[in-house]
């Protein structure tokens, strides 16, 4: 397993570079909707759909104002080896093909939650088409739901990329209301299904709002 080596100075500089240079070149606008203020001291298990290489970058942009706890992000071992600098921003690896290493990664994520940090997961495991249904979550989220402390909350985050009347696409990020981890019941597999339904519902509602040009609850990310 590859552990994170968080460096707040490196994160601040890279986040500035992404926001000022990369994002402006790639997107018309980045819109953010926040349903509920996130406590900076509450352990948060953040789950998101995964349809683009950009997803991890956007997660880093949110660490300035929206999600201010120290952020840790689970990445595939292959991806983290390719983009090893993400370790300095809180990324750590997981390799589902090696059960022993996978459990080490899950225990590491649990440890970060116990420390009051935010842990960001993409439970689909790899990039999938935005419109793909079902989302087909892996059971790591169910294991963490089962073993995290009762103070932990799950926060659904949906990311959608849409072209409109401009050359560059818009990005829509919806940070949903937190759900106590204790609200998910049953076996590890049953909890995984419940969390998947939560994120699917939010993603589908986000899609409908975008189709209807209803941006009333979104603000532009600065």
Secondary structure, 3 states (H helix, E strand, C coil): CCCCCCCHHHHHHHHHHHHHHHHHHHEEEEEEEECCCCCCCCCEEEEECCCCCHHHHHHHHCCCCCCCCCEEEEEEHHHHHHCHHHHHHCEEEECCCCHHHHHHHHHHHHHHHHCCCEEEECCCCCCCCCCCCCCCCCCHHHHHHHHCCCCCEEEEEEEEEECCCCCCEEEEEEEEEEEEHHHCCCCHHHHHHHHHHHHHHHHHHHHHHHHCCCCCCCEECC
